[in-house]
């Protein structure tokens, strides 16, 4: 399980593409879907606005959301960029790993500064999303789906 | 666990929101989460199919999702976000493989493409449904408004 910066170091072009797929210029924000697992294997799935700060990929869990409980209890997540936001048809970016609490005041301030106009409330909690595996899928006319895979500790 | 038709009877307002958001693009699209063998979540886009009575999904025989649902039927499905407006619809429950050729044929007839014969066909039963809209989006006063249904 590694930080975003390690993935970026090993796969710089894919990391740059991932950032483009996550970014939505019209809303000046990153968007993705995040799946988490609650008690007893209860799956949850919601859109989020992840962010990048000092080599890390972060999610800020608001208030008393069930997602926050899931991440505190288990931490395993899967995140998928929305489809086709940046004019790259068929391009899909998917990552899974484990979320860890990264809520110390100094880090909170750094992560907060990456959002325009969002002041964190006390019960908003910062998690760093550590990466275990990444999958990028592209659809090429006449060829079909092309998969690029990466995993922490060795590219496949 | 309810079928889509039973959700419509119980909460026609929620089912209407769901159907509209599932069908907002030319091809019905959603994200589906399943449970991997190690219990961690897996997440991929899919093309659900909706009739008056049922919510279905075709899954290629090579997809890890097929192994997930065959081992553990729990799923969560979320519609794509609309290009305009801030509205979300989400259901979760259990998926059951449908082998009845008549049901499959009826579904294929209404689907946007003819799935290969080896694509597995699942009905998604619903344990809970959630529709969310937002007040004061993208301001410090952003507030979610939830409409929920849960199996009694």
Interface residues (C-beta under 8 A of the other chain):
Chain A: X27 X31 X33 X35 X36 X37 X41 X42 X43 X44 X45 X46 X47 X76 X77 X78 X79 X80 X82 X83 X92 X94 X96 X117 X118 X119
Chain B: X29 X31 X33 X34 X35 X39 X40 X41 X42 X43 X44 X45 X72 X74 X75 X76 X77 X78 X80 X81 X88 X90 X92 X138 X139 X140
